[in-house]
Amino acid sequence: MEKKTPLYGVYARYNGKIVPFGGYLLPVQFKGVIEEHMAVRTAVGLFDVSHMGEITCRGKDALNFLNYILTNDYTSLKDGSARYSPMCNERGGIVDDLIVYKVADGDYL
């Protein structure tokens, strides 16, 4: 049985097309792909990340490690900030996308 995120009630209230994904019931669209694409490109989009896994990266080499395995540079990331990045395989294909949060120097989520 799939799990529901804390925003599941919002999905249902706004008539989201809900499908099983990675063990959760998540919306794939609300009004339509083109309309939603244009809304994100011209205004803002919201993505529920509560179903995503979490990994902590800590230590003196944490920043170097993140800069090595991800496509974005985290050197300028401020404490309490986040940055999105795809993670690629050795052929340049995308493995998955991630959001890296900097807790403090040497401490990332």
TILUMGU-713217 format. One record per residue (C-alpha): residue in one letter; x, y, z. Coordinates in pm, 1 decimal, decimal comma. Example, Ala and Ser with C-alpha at 12.3 -4.5 7.8 and 13.67 -1.06 7.14 Angstrom:
2
<node><res>A</res><u>1230,0</u><v>-450,0</v><w>780,0</w></node>
<node><res>S</res><u>1367,0</u><v>-106,0</v><w>714,0</w></node>
***
This chain:
109
<node><res>M</res><u>0,0</u><v>0,0</v><w>0,0</w></node>
<node><res>E</res><u>137,4</u><v>339,8</v><w>-101,9</w></node>
<node><res>K</res><u>197,4</u><v>610,7</v><w>157,1</w></node>
<node><res>K</res><u>49,0</u><v>959,4</v><w>152,9</w></node>
<node><res>T</res><u>260,4</u><v>1272,5</v><w>205,0</w></node>
<node><res>P</res><u>139,6</u><v>1550,8</v><w>437,0</w></node>
<node><res>L</res><u>17,4</u><v>1739,2</v><w>125,9</w></node>
<node><res>Y</res><u>-203,8</u><v>1456,0</v><w>-1,0</w></node>
<node><res>G</res><u>-521,5</u><v>1639,9</v><w>107,8</w></node>
<node><res>V</res><u>-416,4</u><v>1941,0</v><w>-100,9</w></node>
<node><res>Y</res><u>-366,0</u><v>1718,5</v><w>-405,7</w></node>
<node><res>A</res><u>-716,6</u><v>1577,2</v><w>-368,5</w></node>
<node><res>R</res><u>-876,6</u><v>1916,5</v><w>-296,8</w></node>
<node><res>Y</res><u>-731,6</u><v>2060,2</v><w>-620,0</w></node>
<node><res>N</res><u>-819,7</u><v>1752,5</v><w>-827,0</w></node>
<node><res>G</res><u>-463,8</u><v>1633,6</v><w>-883,5</w></node>
<node><res>K</res><u>-418,7</u><v>1328,3</v><w>-1102,0</w></node>
<node><res>I</res><u>-270,2</u><v>1104,4</v><w>-834,3</w></node>
<node><res>V</res><u>-59,2</u><v>800,2</v><w>-922,2</w></node>
<node><res>P</res><u>166,4</u><v>560,0</v><w>-729,5</w></node>
<node><res>F</res><u>531,4</u><v>667,0</v><w>-747,9</w></node>
<node><res>G</res><u>817,2</u><v>525,4</v><w>-541,0</w></node>
<node><res>G</res><u>581,1</u><v>391,6</v><w>-275,1</w></node>
<node><res>Y</res><u>382,8</u><v>716,8</v><w>-243,2</w></node>
<node><res>L</res><u>63,6</u><v>854,4</v><w>-392,5</w></node>
<node><res>L</res><u>175,0</u><v>1169,0</v><w>-576,0</w></node>
<node><res>P</res><u>17,5</u><v>1403,5</v><w>-830,6</w></node>
<node><res>V</res><u>152,6</u><v>1403,8</v><w>-1184,5</w></node>
<node><res>Q</res><u>-60,0</u><v>1699,2</v><w>-1292,0</w></node>
<node><res>F</res><u>-349,5</u><v>1920,6</v><w>-1191,4</w></node>
<node><res>K</res><u>-472,3</u><v>2115,0</v><w>-1496,1</w></node>
<node><res>G</res><u>-250,3</u><v>1995,4</v><w>-1777,3</w></node>
<node><res>V</res><u>114,0</u><v>1956,9</v><w>-1871,9</w></node>
<node><res>I</res><u>140,7</u><v>2264,8</v><w>-2095,0</w></node>
<node><res>E</res><u>-45,1</u><v>2499,3</v><w>-1859,3</w></node>
<node><res>E</res><u>161,1</u><v>2382,6</v><w>-1561,2</w></node>
<node><res>H</res><u>487,3</u><v>2404,9</v><w>-1755,7</w></node>
<node><res>M</res><u>408,4</u><v>2763,8</v><w>-1852,4</w></node>
<node><res>A</res><u>311,0</u><v>2852,8</v><w>-1494,3</w></node>
<node><res>V</res><u>647,8</u><v>2729,0</v><w>-1365,5</w></node>
<node><res>R</res><u>836,1</u><v>2908,0</v><w>-1645,6</w></node>
<node><res>T</res><u>656,4</u><v>3241,1</v><w>-1595,3</w></node>
<node><res>A</res><u>566,8</u><v>3241,8</v><w>-1225,5</w></node>
<node><res>V</res><u>640,9</u><v>2971,0</v><w>-969,0</w></node>
<node><res>G</res><u>599,3</u><v>2600,0</v><w>-909,8</w></node>
<node><res>L</res><u>571,6</u><v>2394,3</v><w>-592,5</w></node>
<node><res>F</res><u>712,1</u><v>2043,2</v><w>-554,9</w></node>
<node><res>D</res><u>643,6</u><v>1822,6</v><w>-253,1</w></node>
<node><res>V</res><u>979,8</u><v>1680,1</v><w>-141,8</w></node>
<node><res>S</res><u>852,2</u><v>1509,0</v><w>173,7</w></node>
<node><res>H</res><u>870,6</u><v>1167,6</v><w>2,1</w></node>
<node><res>M</res><u>1238,3</u><v>1203,0</v><w>-89,3</w></node>
<node><res>G</res><u>1516,8</u><v>1030,9</v><w>101,0</w></node>
<node><res>E</res><u>1771,2</u><v>1218,2</v><w>309,3</w></node>
<node><res>I</res><u>2148,0</u><v>1175,4</v><w>327,7</w></node>
<node><res>T</res><u>2380,2</u><v>1366,6</v><w>557,9</w></node>
<node><res>C</res><u>2727,0</u><v>1455,8</v><w>431,1</w></node>
<node><res>R</res><u>2960,0</u><v>1574,3</v><w>708,3</w></node>
<node><res>G</res><u>3326,6</u><v>1629,2</v><w>765,1</w></node>
<node><res>K</res><u>3624,0</u><v>1826,3</v><w>640,8</w></node>
<node><res>D</res><u>3590,1</u><v>1685,2</v><w>285,9</w></node>
<node><res>A</res><u>3209,1</u><v>1711,4</v><w>260,3</w></node>
<node><res>L</res><u>3215,3</u><v>2018,4</v><w>32,6</w></node>
<node><res>N</res><u>3479,6</u><v>1869,6</v><w>-198,9</w></node>
<node><res>F</res><u>3280,7</u><v>1546,2</v><w>-219,1</w></node>
<node><res>L</res><u>2955,4</u><v>1725,1</v><w>-312,0</w></node>
<node><res>N</res><u>3133,7</u><v>1936,3</v><w>-572,2</w></node>
<node><res>Y</res><u>3281,6</u><v>1616,5</v><w>-717,8</w></node>
<node><res>I</res><u>2963,2</u><v>1409,2</v><w>-744,5</w></node>
<node><res>L</res><u>2716,0</u><v>1684,1</v><w>-842,3</w></node>
<node><res>T</res><u>2703,6</u><v>1922,4</v><w>-1137,9</w></node>
<node><res>N</res><u>2664,9</u><v>2245,6</v><w>-939,3</w></node>
<node><res>D</res><u>2927,8</u><v>2419,5</v><w>-727,1</w></node>
<node><res>Y</res><u>2839,0</u><v>2448,2</v><w>-357,8</w></node>
<node><res>T</res><u>3138,0</u><v>2661,4</v><w>-256,1</w></node>
<node><res>S</res><u>2933,8</u><v>2982,5</v><w>-228,9</w></node>
<node><res>L</res><u>2631,1</u><v>2823,7</v><w>-56,7</w></node>
<node><res>K</res><u>2547,2</u><v>3007,4</v><w>266,7</w></node>
<node><res>D</res><u>2443,1</u><v>2839,0</v><w>592,1</w></node>
<node><res>G</res><u>2069,0</u><v>2768,5</v><w>588,4</w></node>
<node><res>S</res><u>2050,3</u><v>2785,4</v><w>206,9</w></node>
<node><res>A</res><u>1982,5</u><v>2517,4</v><w>-51,7</w></node>
<node><res>R</res><u>2074,4</u><v>2450,7</v><w>-413,7</w></node>
<node><res>Y</res><u>1925,3</u><v>2209,1</v><w>-667,2</w></node>
<node><res>S</res><u>2145,0</u><v>1985,3</v><w>-879,7</w></node>
<node><res>P</res><u>2117,7</u><v>1681,1</v><w>-1100,1</w></node>
<node><res>M</res><u>2353,5</u><v>1393,1</v><w>-1021,7</w></node>
<node><res>C</res><u>2499,5</u><v>1233,6</v><w>-1334,4</w></node>
<node><res>N</res><u>2643,0</u><v>893,1</v><w>-1404,8</w></node>
<node><res>E</res><u>2983,6</u><v>839,2</v><w>-1567,3</w></node>
<node><res>R</res><u>2829,3</u><v>881,5</v><w>-1915,1</w></node>
<node><res>G</res><u>2664,3</u><v>1213,2</v><w>-1829,2</w></node>
<node><res>G</res><u>2313,3</u><v>1071,2</v><w>-1798,0</w></node>
<node><res>I</res><u>2104,9</u><v>1189,5</v><w>-1505,1</w></node>
<node><res>V</res><u>2080,8</u><v>946,1</v><w>-1214,1</w></node>
<node><res>D</res><u>1847,0</u><v>1167,2</v><w>-1010,4</w></node>
<node><res>D</res><u>1798,0</u><v>1522,1</v><w>-896,4</w></node>
<node><res>L</res><u>1885,4</u><v>1644,7</v><w>-549,4</w></node>
<node><res>I</res><u>1848,1</u><v>1944,0</v><w>-323,5</w></node>
<node><res>V</res><u>2153,3</u><v>2012,2</v><w>-106,6</w></node>
<node><res>Y</res><u>2099,0</u><v>2211,8</v><w>213,1</w></node>
<node><res>K</res><u>2399,5</u><v>2365,7</v><w>385,8</w></node>
<node><res>V</res><u>2355,5</u><v>2340,7</v><w>761,5</w></node>
<node><res>A</res><u>2705,2</u><v>2475,7</v><w>841,5</w></node>
<node><res>D</res><u>3060,7</u><v>2439,8</v><w>712,0</w></node>
<node><res>G</res><u>3124,1</u><v>2068,0</v><w>666,9</w></node>
<node><res>D</res><u>2759,1</u><v>1977,7</v><w>736,4</w></node>
<node><res>Y</res><u>2517,3</u><v>1922,2</v><w>445,8</w></node>
<node><res>L</res><u>2183,3</u><v>1747,8</v><w>401,8</w></node>
***
